[in-house]
Amino acid sequence: MEEAEVPLEHLHEEIHHQAEHGKERWMAWVALSTALLAVLAAIAGLLSGSHVNEAMMNQIDSADQWAFYQAKGIKAAVLETRMSVSGAPSSTDQAKLTKYAQEQSDIQREAQQKKAEAERDFRQHEIFSRAVTLFQVAIAIAAISALTRRKRYWTVSLILGALGCLFLLQGFLAR
């Protein structure tokens, strides 16, 4: 699953243009803050994509382990049927049956571990995705601030950027 990317390059260029050619000194700070927000959005986007890929790989591994678990169960059932038809089970058949049960237990444990890892990675992906969204909205509002020459929009942009930073930090600490 790939992150949707919102094209904000035009807005970013407009802010830089306003900062260079405008007479208002705070415009340079708007340009600088949007550049920083863009970097943070890129970092959060990469981390989000990485975690969703890890989640999918772990989920696939978990499904593979469950299929392996079922295969061992089928082998055990076939062996039990053969043992009941033959009447007297041999010691090698009994040992195989015990071995299949032990292998199933190990496989089940690994499948559950992979599933837990997939869930953890997906939760981190969601946290980083929230950060990306907040950074992108903050960049857009900063652009509105530059275009309308209203500082209060820039303040809102900075607040949203700070919230994005909190989600980014939460994503790092969630591990």
N, C-alpha and C positions, 0 to 999 in steps of 0.2 A: 504494500500500500504506500503510495508516494504522496507526499505533502503537496497540496495545491499551492501554487505560488501566485501571489497577487502582483501584477506588474506595477511597481512603484518607481521605476527608474525616471519616468518623465517628471513626477512630482519632486523627486530628489534633485534633478537637474534644475528645475524651476527655483527651488529653494536656494541652491548655490548661485544661480543667476541673480536672484534678489539680494543675496548677501553681498555679492561683488559690486553690484551696480546701485544698490539702495543706499540711502543716506542714514538709515537707522542702524545704529551700532548693534542692537540686540539681534539683528538678522544674522550676523555672523555666528552668534551662539545657537540660533535655530539650526543653521546649516551644520554646525559641529555636532549638535545633539542628534540630528537625524542621521548623520554619518555613523555615529556611535550606535544608535538604535539599529541601523541596517546591519552592522557587524554582529551585534548581539542576536538579531533575527536569523542571520545566516548560521551562526553557531548553534542556536536552538533548533533550527531546521535540520541541520546535519545530525544532531543528537537524537531528535525525534525520529528521523528516518532510520538511523542505525538501530534504535530500540525496537521499532516496529518490525524491521527485518529479523532481528534476533528473536522476537516473539514468534514470528511465523516459523522460523527454523526450529525452535524448541517445540512448537505445537506439532510440526511435522514429525519430529523425532519421537514425541510422545505417542502419536498415532501409530508410528512404526512399531514402537515397543508394545502397544496394546495388541497389534496384529500378531506379533511374535508370541505374546502371552496366549492368545487364542490358539495359535498353531500348537503350542505345547499342550494346551488343554485337549485339543483334538487327538494328538498323539497319545496322551494318557487315556482318553476315553476308548480309543481303538485297542490299546494294550489291555485295558480292563475287560473289554468285551472278549478279546481273544483268550484272556486268562479264565474268564467264567465259562467259555465254551469248551476249553480244553480240560476243565475239571480241576487239575492240580497245577497251581501256578509254580513256576520254577523260581529259584532264588534270583536268577538274573533278571527275570521279568519284574519281580518285586523290587529289585534294586533300581531298575529303570523307572518304575513308577514313582519311587521315592525321589529319584533324581529329577524327574519332570516336575514334581511338586515343588522342590527346592528352586529349580530354575524359574518356575512361574512366580514364586515369591520374589526372587531377585529382579525379574523383569517388571513385575508390578511396582516395586519400589522405584526403579529407574523411570518408569513411565509417569508415575506421580510426581517425581522430582522435576522432570522435564516440563510437565504441565504447570507446576508451580513457578518455574523459571519463566515460562511463556507469559503467565499472568503478571508476574512482576515486571517484565520488560514492557508489556503492553501498558501497564499503569504508568511507567516512566515515559513512554511515548506520549500518552495523553497529557501529562504534565508539561513536557517540552512543547507539545502542540499548542497548549494554552499560552505559553510564553511567546511563541512565534506569532500567534494571533494578536496578542497585546502589542508586541513590537510593531507589527504592520499597521495596526490601527493608530498607534502613537505617531508613526511616520506620516500617515495620511493627515492626521490632525495638525501636525507641525507644518505640513505643506499648506493646509488651509490657513494657518496662522500667518505664514509668510505671504500668501496671496491676498489676504484681507488686512494684513498689517495690524493684527489684534494679538496682543501678548497673552490674553487670557486663554486663547486656544493653545498657545505654546505651553502654558502652565498645565493644562489638561493633558497635553502630549507627554510632558515630563512625568506626570503622575501615572499615566498608563505605562510608560516605559519603566518606571520604578516597580509597578506591579508585575510587569513582564520579568524584571530582574528577580523578583521574589519567586516566581514560578521556576525560573532557570535555576536558582539556588535550591529550591525544593526538589527539582529533578536530580540535582547532583547528590543531595542528601538522602533521597529516597532509597538508594542502594543500601 
